[in-house]
Amino acid sequence: QLSGERLATMVGTTKRALIESEGNGFLEARLQENSIVRVQGDPSLIGRYAAVRITGARSFVLTGEIETVY
């Protein structure tokens, strides 16, 4: 419950994330604070940084949208 509450405070913000892997139809990116955010995108983005707008929060994972790839 506490993890979900902490993640919910990030909804609506834009964070820098490293796109690390692909799984279950999503790309998984890691934020600086070590949280995982799932985004839609091409697997060729793995290994790149992106600005990700956080759109939702669950117990242990965030959902978001890629705004800019660096």
N, C-alpha and C positions, 0 to 999 in steps of 0.2 A: 504494500500500500504506500509506504513512504517513497519508494522508488518512483511509482506512478505519479505521485504528487510533485516530486522534484522535476520529473520530465515535463509535466503539464505546464510548469512555469516557463518553459522554452517555446511553447506554441506561439506562433506569430513573429518570432525572431528569425534573423538570418545569421547562420553560423558557417564558418569555414570547416570543410570536412575533407578527409582523404578517402577516396573511393577505393575500397579494398577488395571486394569480391562480388560474385554473382550468386544468388541463391533464391529458389522459390519464385522465379520470375521478377525479381527485384535486384537492384544493385545495393550493396550494403556499404555504407560509408561511416567512418569513425570521426567523431567530433574531438576537439582538443580536450574536453573534459571526460573523454573515454566512452561516451554514450554512442550507441549505434543508431543510425537513421537509415531507413529504407527509402529508396528513390527509384523512379523509372528512368532508364537510360540505356545507352548502348554499352555493351561489355568492353568496347575499346577505350572507355573512360577509366578503367581500372588502373590504379597507380597515379591518377591525377588528382589535384585539389579542385574543389568546387565550392561556390557559395550556395548554400542550401537553405531554403526557406522552410522552417519547421511548420507543418500543417496539422499534425496530430500526435498524440501520445498514448501509449499503452503501458502496461505494467513495467516492461523492461526494454521497450524499443520505441523509437520515434518514427514518424513518417514525414516525408518532405518532398519538395520539388527543387530540382536544380535550376538556379538562376543564371549562374555564370561558371564556366570552366576555366581554370587558370592554366 
